[in-house]
Amino acid sequence: MNSNTIKHGVALGALIVALAAQGAHAQAQTPVATPATDAPAKDQPASEADAEIIVAASTVGAELRDLKDVPKPVSVVTGDDLKIFDQVSLQDALSRLGNVRWNDGNPRTGSFSMRGLTAGAGNDKIDPSVGLTVDGVPYAYLAMAAGTDLVDIEQVNVTRGPQGTTGARHTSVGQINVFTRQPSFTPDFSASLTLGERNALRAEVAAGGPIIDGKLAFRITATRNQQDGYWWNEYPGLRDVQSYVNTDRTYGRVQLLFTPTPDLSVRVLYDHQPNGSEYSNGLAFRKPTPDVYADGAPVNKTNDATAKLNRRWFTQQNVYSADDYYRYPVYLDNNLPITTGGKGGYVDVDWDVGGQTLSLLSSYREHYFFAGNDDGTPFDISKNGGYITEYWQTTHEPKITGELGDGLVDYTAGLFYLLAKYDSFGPRSRQGSDSGAYNANPQEYGALDVDSSGRELLTNSLANLFTSTQSYGRNESKAVFAQADWHISGPLTVTTGARISRETRELNEGISVIDNGYGAALNPVKAGAVQLGGFNTVGFTGANAGQLLPGQSAAQLTLADTVAQQYFGVAGTGTPGGAYNSLTAAQRRQVAAAKAIRLRTLGTLYNQTEAEPWEGNIYTGQFSVRNQFSENLTGYATIQYGEKPGIAQFNGLVPGNSGAPRNLPAKKERTTSFELGVRTDWLNGDLVLNANLFRANIKDFQQSVYFYDELLTELNNDGTLYYSSGVGNVAKVRTQGLELDLVYTGIQYLTFRFSGGYTDAKYIDHQFSGQPSENANLTQRFRDVSGYTLANAPKIQFNASADYRRPVFGDKEFHASVNYTYTGKENGDAALSSYGWRDPYGIADLAIGLGREDGLFDVSLIVRNVFNEDRGDAGWNSYTVYQRPRWAGVVFSTRWH
C-alpha cells in the first residue's frame, strides 16, 4: 500500500471507532430500521431466479440474510444505500459491491470488469461477458445503461458466474441486475434537490399510488442532472464554455400496474432519456515520449507530437506552442460533446393458474451515440472523429414457474428471443487544412514546405478528406431454458439448470471515402480494395521518385497533367502525360510526397461486404448442492458452465491482389466456474456474513487484442511496428479467489457494511500478445504473456461503509456516513505495458445530515473523494486520470407515504 492508502485506511478506521464509541454510550432507544420496500410480491425473494433475485430491506442486513436459499455468490446494494451519498450512476452503484466495477470511459468505450475479467469495451461486435438486466429486461448493448442515471431504484445486485438457466440473456462471467421501484396501491411521494460545487444541480421526483383502488396504479419518475466538469477548454473563444467531464442528463419514466383480478397483473413501463451532451473525449494529460525503449535503444522522436508542432507550419503564430500541448489537458478548437440518448419500454404480465405462474416479458429499446472528436490541438488537423451509432433491440420471454409434488420441486422454464440491430458510422475522420503538414513524415515535410507549390500540395494532400467505416450488424438469440430446485430433505436442496441457445451474428461492413476533399487528383489508382481513379507514380524515396509508372490509361495520364498544371503551372503538351513529364525531378518528388501522405491516411479501404456470419449453439448449465446445517449456517457448492457467441468481423485484407476484406471471426468463449460458499447469521441477527471461494477456467477468452499490421508498418516506414486492434481469442485464462459480504448492526445506531474480494486472474496460455509501446522497436511481432495478470485485474477490491443514525430533538434524526472504496495495484494497458501500472488507491466519501425520522424533510452535506485522491497510470506518452477531484454539495429531500 502507498502512503495515501494507509492514510485513508487510518481515517476510515478512526471514524468507525468514533461512531462505535458514540453508539456504545448512548441511552437505549429503538434503532431506526430501513423502510420496507413497496414492490409487488412477485419480486420478493425468488429462490434461485438469477435474473429476478430481489431481496427485501425491511431490516438492516436483510438483503444478505434473504439470500440463504441462493447457491450463488450475490452482492446487494439498495436504493436507500445509494441515496445516502446521492449516488445515481451505475459506476457508483458497482463501487459499493465487491469484485465488480465499471472501467472509466464514455458510454461506448467504458467496460465492466468482474473477477478480473474485462471484455467488450468500445466494440459493437463483441457480446458483453458481464450481463445487465433492468427489471428483468436484458441489455445486450451495455452502452444503453452506462450513460443513464439510476433513479427511483429499489436495488442493484450482482450475481457472479455464468447465468441464464432461469431466463433473461445468457452471460459467461456474471450478471448485474437493476430493479426500479414499481407502482403500488399505497400513495407515496419523494423528491430531492442537490446543489453543489461546479454548478451542480440534480432534481429528482417520484410519485405513485392508486388510480382505481385495487385495480389500477401508477408511478412516475423524473430527474434532471447537470454539472460543470472539472477541467475547462483553454482555447480562446471557448474558455468558460466547454468543461470536461460535465454532466447533462434528463430522464423520465412512467409505469402503470393493472390488476383486474387477484390472479392477474399487467405492468407497463415507458422511459425516455432525451439526447444529452457531455464532454469527455478530448481530455488528455500528455507527457513527452520517453527517450529510450525498454532495451535501451533510442526512440526516434523526429515524428512525435513535439517535433511536428515545432515545424515552421505550426510556429508561424505565437499563441500556442508544443509546450502547451503538454501543459493544457484541453486546448481544442473543434471538439464536440458525446451525445447519448435512448428510450424504450416493456410489458410484464403475470398470471397465477392453479398454483403455477405464467408470465410474459416483452421489451423494446433503442439507443443513440454520437462523438465528434478533435485532433487534440487548436490547429485544423482533423475533426468529426469517432462513431455515430444507432442501436435497437427487442426481447420476448414467456415463462412458467411453480412447484410440483407438493413442494418436492420448485421449477422455472421458458423461452427467450432477442433481436438486435446496430448501424454504426465510424470510426470516421475528416482531415483539415493542417493535416498534411502534421501527418507528413520528416522527409516528406522537408520536401514540401520549401516553396508555394509544395505547400499547396502539403495542404491539399489531405484537406477535407473524409473517410469512414460503415457497419450494419444483426444479432439474434433463440433459447430454451429450465431450472429446478429438488428438495431432497428439509435442509438439503439440489439445483439443476440448463439452457440451449441458437445464436446468429451477422455483419455487413465497408471502409470508404465519403469526400475526396481538395486532393482528389492526388488519389492513387487503388487504395486497399477500392478503385479511386487516380494515377500511380514511383514512390517518394529513390532516384526516380514521382515518375509515372508505365501501363496507365490516357485518362490517368491526363489527370497527372492536371496536377502539373494546378500546382506548377506547366502548360499542356497535347500528349497525355507530357505536362507531368516536363516537371523537374524535385517537383515530381513533391508530388510523390503528397501522394504518399494521402495513401497512408486512406489506409485499407474495402467496399460494403457481407462478413462470414457466426452461427452456432450456446450452452449454459448449473448444478448446485445447498444444505442448511443450522438456522444460522447454510453452505453450498456450485458448478456453472457458460458460453459466449463468436464474432463476425473483418480485419484488413486477404493476401494477394483480390482486395477482399479478410474475415477474421472469433471463436465462442467457454467458461467453467466452481463456487464453494457459506451464508451465516450470528449474534441474534446482528452479524450477517456471506463468503465464497471461486475458480473459473475460460477457454478462447474474447478480448481486444493486437494483430500485426504489415500494411501500416510498410506505409509508415519509420522503424516502428504497427498493430491494428480487433477482437480475438486467448487460449486459456483462469481467475480464482475469495469474496466476502458482511453487515454488522450490533452497536446501537451504527451499521457497518463490507463487500470485497481477492482475485488472482491470469493468462494461462497467451503466446501472441501484441508488443507494448516500450517494445515497439523490436522486430519480434508478439510476446508470450502466459502467467501474467490480466489488465484491469487488481488482486484486492473492496468497499466498506459505516452509517450512524441517532434520534435527536424528539422526532429528528442525526445521520453520518462514510464510504471507502479501495482498488489494489493493477495494469490498465491491454498490452500490459510497464507504463500501464496504476498504484493502489482509495476513495473516501462522507455524508452528514439532519432530518425528520418520518423522512418528511432531510438535509445532508456530502463530500466525495474527501482526500482528493488522484488515480491514474503513467502511460507511454500520456498520463491518464480516472478519478474526479473532490466535490462537495448539499442534498435536500422529502418523502411521505
Buried (B, 14 or more C-beta within 10 A) or exposed (E): BEEBBEBBBEBBEEBBEEBBEBBEEBEEEEBBEBBEBBBBEBBEBBBBBBBBBBBBBEBBBBBBBBBBBBBBBBBBBBBBBBBBBBBBBBBBBBBBBBBBBBBBBBBBBBBBBBBBBBBBBBBBBBBBBBBBBBBBBBBBBBBBBBBBBBBBBBBBBBBBBBBBBBBBBBBBBBBBBBBBBBBBBEEBEBBBBBEBBBEBBBBBBBBBBBBEEEEBBBBBBBBBBBBBBBBBBBBEEBEEEBBBBBBBBBBBBBBBBBBEEEEBBBBBBBBBBEEBBBBBBBBBBBEEBBEEBBEEEEBBEEBBBBBBBEBEBBEEEEEBBBEBBBEBBBBBBBBBBBBBBBBBBBBBBBBBEEEEBBBBBBBBBBBBBBBBBBBBBBBBBBBBBBBBBBBBBBBBBBBBBBBEEEEEEBBBBBEBBBBBBBBBBBBBBBBBBBBBBBBBBBBBBEBBBEEEBBBBBBBBBBBBBBBBBBBBBBBBBBBEBBBBBBBEEEEEBBBBBBBBBBBBBBBBBBBBBEEBBBBBBBBBBBBBBBEBBBBBBBBBBEEBBBBBEEEBEEEBBBBBBBBBBBBBEBEBBEEBBBBBBBBEEBBBBBBBBBBBBBBBBBBBBBBEBEBEBBBBEBBBBBBBBBBBEEEBBBBBBBBBBBBBBBBBBBBBBEEEEEBBBBBBBBBBBBBBBBBBBBBBBEEEBBBBBBBBBBBBBBBBBBBBBBBBBBBBBEBBBEEBBBBBBBBBBBBBBBBBBBBBBBBBBBBBBBBBBBBBBBBBBBBBBBEBBBBBBBBBBBEEBBBEBBEBBBBBBBBBBBBBBBBBBBBEEEEBBBBBBBBBBBBBBBBBBBBBBBBBBBBBBBBBBBBBBBBBBEBEEBEBBBBBBBBEBBBBBBBBBBBBBBBBBBBBBBBBBBBEB
